[in-house]
Amino acid sequence: TLSLNPNAKKSKLHCGKHQEELKLFCKTDKKLICLICATGREHESHSLMLIEEAIEFYKEQVKCSFESLTKKESEVQKMEQEQKDSVSGVQKESQNLQSLITSQFAELHQI
């Protein structure tokens, strides 16, 4: 099993087909492979990288995605607040118009 805890004892993952340690990441298939698998036909034209490189690559991608989503969330919250303020302003204006119409109606009926 994979552990996200950096202090946890690292256990080596092994290939189910060759019982070799998994040292490479196949970018094409998005999976960990051993050196024997890497030299086989199944992965011969695939893009491969060391697991450590793949970790850094995907870590950076996740970080960028997280930052982008955080920024978008902030923008959405700002737009939501602007809409709430706008609705509140329209409601207040509506109440003011209703009061004005009611008072004008009362004045007209007094004449």
N, C-alpha and C positions, 0 to 999 in steps of 0.2 A: 504493500500500500504506500501511496505517496503521502508525505507529511509536510505541512506548511510551517511547522514549528522548527525554527533554525537551530534550536538547542537539542532537538530530538536526535537520537543516534541514527546516522545515515545507514540505511540498508540498501544494498545494491539490488537493482532490478535486473531480472534475467529474461532472455528471449525464450518464449515458450517452445519455439521450434528447434533452437540450437543449444539452449541452456547457457548461452554466453551472456556476459554483462552487456546491458544496453548502454551504448556510448554515443550513439548518433541520433539525430532527429531528422526524419524525412519530411521536408517542407511540403512536398507534393501530396503525400498521404496523411500528413499531420499526425505522425506517430513515431514512437521511439523504436529504434532498431539496433541490432548488433552489427559488428563488423562483417560477419559472414553474410547476413541479409543484405548489407550494403553492396557486396560484390556480386550478388545474385541477379538474375534477370528481372525479378520483380521490381527492383529499385535502380537498375542500371542507368536510366536516363533521368532519374529524379534529382531534385536539388536537395543536398544533404548538408547538415551542419552539426558541430559538436553540441551535446546537450547543454553545456554551459553557455554557449553562444545563443542557442535557442531561448534559454531562460532569460538572458539579458534582452534579446530582441523582443520577446513577447511581454516582458516586464515593462519595457519602454512603451510598447504599443498600448498596454493597459493603462499606464500612467497618463499618456496623451489622451486616451479616450475618457478617462476619469476627469481630467482637467477640462476637457471640452464639454462633457456632460454637466459638470459643476457650473461652468460659465453659462450654459444654456438654461440650467435650472434657475440661476440667479436672474437671467433675463426674463424668463417666464414669470417668476415671482414679481418682478418689477411691473411687467405688463398686467398681471392679475391685479396688483394694487392700483394701477392707473385705471383699470376698468371699474374696480370697486368705487374709486373716487368719482369717476364719471357717472356711475349709476346713482351714487349718493347725491351728486349735484343735480341730476335730472329729477330725482325724487323731491328734493328740496324746492326746486323750481316749480314742479307740479303742484306741491302744497301751497306755494305762494300764489300761483295762478288760481287755484281753487278758492283760496281765501279772497282774492281780489274779485273773482266772479261772484262769489256768494255775497260779498258786501255791496257790489254794484247792483246785483239783483234785488237786494233788500232796499237799496236807495230808490231804485226804479218803482218798487211797489209802494213806497211811501208817498210818491208824488200824486 
